């Protein structure tokens, strides 16, 4: 599907193609097509970039956005000039702090065209959750301990009732209580 019919550089208007009539469009696809048009049309490169794409931007401690598109320097999107419904299924922002339907300019449509724009941003955001997993350094240390002790998880380990000894047939770990809240573990 072709998304952009043309870009008017001086007015910073991106005119949508007839293929977008009654369609769902993700803003990242508008961005990709704008980039391809700038590569193909040298005259468009004389203007500052029209759209910036981003993603994984922080929205708080451990929280990040999904992919988003930001219209730059007053750029607006003009729907195709016919009566239809257009659905935007992603994050569409402007560098002026507005979003969604505010990123469109319907003033250039003929008086007989009625375009309904549905803005449906994703109901998801990326959230980092500490899982208590190991750091790379901790993981490497465990591998080193495993290799030094020649641990084999297939061999059964036996434990004494008081926890002072662990055996697996080839090695023994003695656990000695030091009496001060610490223990000494030694391979014998």
C-alpha positions in Angstrom: 0.0 0.0 0.0 1.3 3.4 -0.9 0.8 5.8 2.0 2.2 9.2 0.9 0.9 10.8 -2.3 3.4 13.7 -2.1 5.2 16.1 0.3 4.9 19.8 0.1 8.3 20.9 1.5 7.6 24.7 1.9 4.3 24.2 3.8 5.6 21.0 5.5 2.5 19.1 4.6 2.5 15.3 4.0 -0.4 14.4 1.7 -1.7 10.9 2.1 -2.4 8.6 -0.9 -5.8 7.2 -1.9 -4.7 3.8 -0.7 -5.2 5.2 2.9 -8.9 5.7 2.4 -10.7 3.6 5.0 -7.4 2.0 6.0 -5.5 1.6 9.2 -2.0 3.2 9.1 0.8 2.9 11.6 2.8 6.2 11.9 6.1 4.3 11.6 5.0 3.4 8.0 4.5 7.0 7.2 8.0 7.7 8.6 9.6 4.9 6.5 7.9 6.1 3.3 8.9 9.7 4.0 12.5 8.6 4.3 12.3 6.7 1.0 10.9 9.7 -0.7 13.7 11.9 0.6 16.2 9.5 -0.7 14.5 9.4 -4.1 13.7 13.1 -4.4 16.7 15.4 -3.9 14.5 18.5 -3.6 13.0 17.1 -0.4 16.4 16.9 1.2 16.8 20.7 1.1 14.1 20.8 3.9 14.7 20.0 7.5 13.6 16.4 8.3 9.8 16.2 8.5 9.4 13.3 10.8 11.5 11.7 13.6 11.0 8.2 14.7 11.9 6.9 18.1 11.2 4.2 20.6 12.1 3.0 24.0 12.1 6.5 25.4 11.9 6.7 29.2 8.6 7.7 30.7 9.6 7.1 34.3 11.8 4.8 36.3 12.0 1.5 34.4 9.2 2.5 32.0 9.6 3.1 28.3 7.5 4.0 25.3 6.8 1.8 22.3 7.8 3.0 18.8 6.6 6.6 18.2 6.7 9.1 15.4 7.1 12.9 16.0 6.2 15.5 13.3 8.9 18.1 13.3 8.9 21.9 12.9 5.2 22.3 12.2 4.8 19.4 9.8 1.2 18.1 9.5 -0.4 15.2 7.7 -3.2 15.9 5.3 -5.7 13.0 4.8 -6.7 12.0 1.2 -9.3 14.4 -0.1 -12.4 12.3 0.0 -15.0 11.3 2.6 -13.7 8.3 4.5 -12.4 7.0 7.9 -8.7 6.8 8.7 -7.4 4.9 11.6 -4.0 5.6 13.1 -2.7 2.6 15.1 0.4 3.8 16.7 1.9 6.8 18.6 1.8 10.0 16.6 3.3 13.1 18.3 4.3 16.6 17.3 7.3 18.4 18.5 4.9 21.1 19.8 3.5 18.7 22.5 0.3 17.6 20.7 -0.6 14.1 19.6 -3.0 12.0 17.5 -5.7 13.9 15.6 -3.9 17.2 16.3 -1.1 16.0 14.0 -3.5 16.3 11.0 -4.4 19.3 8.9 -7.9 18.9 7.4 -8.2 22.6 6.4 -6.8 21.8 2.9 -9.6 19.3 2.1 -12.4 20.3 -0.1 -15.7 21.4 1.6 -17.4 18.2 0.5 -14.9 15.8 2.1 -15.5 14.5 5.6 -12.6 12.6 7.1 -13.0 10.9 10.5 -9.7 10.1 12.1 -9.6 7.4 14.7 -6.4 7.6 16.8 -5.7 4.3 18.6 -2.3 4.4 20.3 -1.1 1.1 21.7 -2.4 0.2 25.2 1.0 -1.0 26.1 4.2 0.4 27.3 7.5 -1.3 27.9 8.3 -1.8 31.6 11.5 -3.1 33.0 11.1 -5.4 35.9 13.9 -6.5 38.2 13.7 -10.2 38.2 16.5 -11.0 40.6 18.5 -12.5 37.8 22.3 -12.7 37.8 24.6 -10.0 36.4 27.1 -11.1 33.8 29.8 -11.0 36.4 27.8 -13.2 38.8 27.0 -15.6 36.0 30.7 -15.9 35.0 31.6 -16.5 38.7 29.1 -19.3 39.0 30.5 -20.9 35.8 34.0 -20.7 37.2 32.9 -22.3 40.5 31.1 -25.0 38.6 34.2 -25.7 36.5 36.5 -25.7 39.6 34.3 -28.1 41.5 33.6 -30.3 38.5 30.0 -30.2 39.4 27.8 -32.6 37.6 24.1 -32.1 38.1 23.3 -35.6 36.9 25.1 -37.1 39.9 23.0 -37.1 43.0 24.2 -34.9 45.9 23.7 -36.1 49.4 23.4 -33.8 52.4 24.0 -34.5 56.1 21.0 -33.7 58.3 22.8 -30.8 60.0 23.9 -29.3 56.7 27.6 -29.7 57.5 28.5 -31.8 54.5 27.5 -32.1 50.8 28.7 -35.1 48.8 28.2 -36.3 45.2 30.6 -39.4 45.1 33.6 -37.5 43.6 33.9 -34.6 46.0 32.9 -33.4 49.5 32.1 -29.9 50.7 32.5 -29.5 54.4 30.5 -26.6 56.0 31.9 -25.4 59.3 29.9 -22.9 61.4 32.4 -20.3 62.6 30.2 -19.3 65.6 29.9 -15.7 64.5 27.2 -15.8 61.9 29.5 -17.0 59.1 30.5 -20.4 57.7 33.5 -21.8 56.0 33.0 -24.1 53.1 35.9 -26.2 52.1 36.3 -28.9 49.5 37.9 -32.1 50.9 
